[in-house]
Amino acid sequence: MRYQISGRHIDIGSALQTHVKDELGAVVAKYAERPTEATVVFSKAAHEFVCEATVHLSTGLTAQARATATEIYAAFDKCAEKMEKQLRRYKRRLKDHHRDRSEPVELLAASSYILASSEDAEESEPETLQPMIIAEMETNIPSLSVGEAVMQMELAGAPVLVFRKEGNPSGVNIVYRRDDGNIGWIDPKL
């Protein structure tokens, strides 16, 4: 497994990198058969350290966890615990989907935009109705079954997931967490 361990505005020592590789490697090896890449980013928010971990699995799914603590090692340990809990919870489902899938998840390239929020919108009139784009990134839209999409959304801790339904590569589908706690699925008829 490839590791990318970095700090955002903080230095990461070799002892912490070794600790991350050992602990995260043990957690992932225990519950996932063939992880391909792990990205761990440390940052500082006020007086707390933040650890964000993303593990890409060979099935094409991605598991994410985030934790905070007053010490950097404690932040990572909490993050690793969350990752372990997610992977343990979905181990059976991951294995079932992997058995059915003969090839990795197909990905379609797309653009992702972050629009600037207007915090002072009530105070002043906007100059134009066009939103200001503050970040533009490349993102991938996976080709998944609905069950896999729901599992990916829950593993990533995301409120919504855009995907292409297997067998229907022409359109996109959306699964999302509803306010009542259920999962919604949007399947447009094109």
C-alpha positions in Angstrom: 0.0 0.0 0.0 1.2 3.5 -0.9 1.2 6.1 1.9 1.0 9.8 1.5 1.4 11.4 4.9 1.5 15.2 5.1 0.9 18.2 7.4 -0.9 21.3 6.5 1.1 24.2 8.0 2.8 21.8 10.4 5.8 19.6 10.2 5.4 15.8 10.4 8.3 13.9 11.9 9.5 10.5 10.8 8.4 8.9 14.1 4.8 10.0 13.4 5.0 8.8 9.9 6.2 5.4 11.0 3.5 5.2 13.7 0.8 6.1 11.0 2.1 3.4 8.6 2.2 0.7 11.3 -1.1 1.4 12.9 -3.1 2.2 9.7 -1.5 -0.7 7.9 -2.6 -3.1 10.6 -6.2 -1.7 10.7 -6.6 -1.8 6.9 -4.9 -5.2 6.5 -7.3 -6.7 9.1 -10.5 -5.7 7.3 -9.7 -4.9 3.7 -8.1 -7.4 1.4 -6.1 -5.2 -1.0 -5.8 -1.6 -0.1 -4.1 0.5 -2.8 -3.4 3.9 -1.3 -3.7 5.8 2.0 -3.6 9.5 2.4 -3.3 11.0 5.9 -3.3 14.8 6.4 -2.6 16.5 9.7 -3.6 20.1 10.4 -4.2 22.4 13.3 -7.4 24.1 14.2 -7.1 26.5 17.1 -5.7 24.4 19.9 -6.5 21.0 18.5 -4.8 18.8 15.9 -7.0 17.4 13.1 -6.3 14.1 11.3 -8.0 13.2 8.1 -7.4 9.8 6.6 -8.6 8.4 3.2 -8.0 4.8 2.2 -8.6 3.7 -1.4 -9.5 0.0 -1.7 -8.9 -2.2 -4.7 -12.7 -2.6 -5.2 -12.8 1.1 -6.1 -14.4 2.2 -2.9 -13.0 4.8 -0.6 -13.1 4.9 3.2 -12.6 8.2 5.0 -12.3 9.2 8.7 -11.6 12.5 10.5 -10.8 13.1 14.2 -9.5 15.9 16.5 -7.6 15.9 19.7 -5.3 18.2 21.7 -2.2 16.0 20.8 -1.3 14.8 17.3 -0.8 11.2 18.1 -4.2 11.1 19.9 -5.9 12.7 16.9 -4.4 10.0 14.6 -5.4 7.2 17.1 -9.0 8.4 17.1 -9.0 8.6 13.4 -7.7 5.1 13.0 -10.4 3.8 15.4 -13.1 5.4 13.3 -11.5 3.9 10.2 -11.4 0.5 11.8 -15.0 0.8 12.9 -16.2 1.7 9.4 -14.2 -1.1 7.8 -15.3 -3.7 10.4 -18.9 -2.6 9.9 -18.8 -3.0 6.1 -16.3 -6.0 5.9 -19.0 -8.4 4.8 -20.6 -6.0 2.4 -17.2 -5.2 0.9 -16.4 -8.8 0.4 -19.8 -9.6 -1.1 -19.5 -6.7 -3.7 -15.9 -7.7 -4.5 -16.9 -11.3 -5.2 -19.5 -10.1 -7.6 -17.2 -7.6 -9.3 -14.6 -9.0 -11.7 -13.1 -5.6 -12.6 -12.4 -2.4 -10.5 -15.0 0.3 -10.5 -15.1 2.3 -13.7 -14.5 6.0 -13.2 -15.7 9.0 -15.3 -13.7 12.2 -15.1 -15.7 15.4 -14.2 -15.1 18.9 -12.9 -15.9 19.8 -9.4 -16.4 23.5 -8.3 -16.5 25.2 -5.0 -18.6 28.4 -5.1 -17.9 31.3 -2.7 -20.5 31.8 -0.1 -21.8 35.3 0.4 -21.7 36.0 4.1 -22.6 39.6 3.7 -25.4 39.0 1.2 -28.0 40.5 3.4 -26.0 43.7 3.8 -25.2 44.6 0.2 -26.6 44.0 -3.3 -24.5 41.6 -5.4 -22.9 43.1 -8.4 -23.8 40.1 -10.6 -26.0 37.1 -10.3 -23.1 34.8 -11.4 -21.5 33.0 -8.4 -17.8 33.4 -7.9 -15.9 30.1 -8.3 -13.1 29.9 -5.8 -11.9 26.4 -6.5 -12.0 24.1 -9.5 -10.9 20.5 -9.3 -11.0 17.2 -11.2 -13.2 14.5 -9.6 -14.3 11.0 -10.6 -17.8 9.7 -11.0 -17.8 6.0 -10.2 -19.9 3.4 -12.1 -21.6 1.5 -9.2 -24.7 -0.5 -8.3 -27.2 1.4 -6.0 -26.1 -0.8 -3.0 -22.4 0.0 -3.6 -23.2 3.7 -4.0 -25.0 3.7 -0.6 -22.1 1.8 1.0 -19.6 4.3 -0.6 -21.6 7.3 0.7 -21.7 5.8 4.2 -18.0 4.9 4.2 -17.0 8.4 3.0 -19.3 10.0 5.6 -20.8 12.1 2.8 -24.3 13.4 2.7 -24.6 12.8 -1.0 -23.0 10.7 -3.8 -23.2 11.2 -7.5 -22.6 8.0 -9.5 -23.3 6.2 -12.8 -25.6 3.2 -12.4 -24.0 0.0 -13.8 -25.6 -1.0 -17.0 -26.8 2.6 -17.7 -23.6 4.6 -18.5 -25.5 7.5 -20.2 -26.9 9.2 -17.1 -26.0 10.0 -13.5 -27.8 8.9 -10.4 -27.7 10.4 -6.9 -28.0 8.8 -3.5 -28.4 11.1 -0.4 -29.2 10.9 3.3 -32.7 12.3 3.9 -33.7 14.4 6.9 -35.7 11.4 8.3 -32.6 9.2 8.3 -33.5 7.1 5.3 -31.5 7.0 2.0 -33.0 8.8 -1.0 -32.1 7.7 -4.6 -32.6 9.9 -7.6 -32.7 8.0 -10.9 -33.5 10.5 -13.7 -35.2 9.1 -16.9 -33.3 10.6 -19.8 
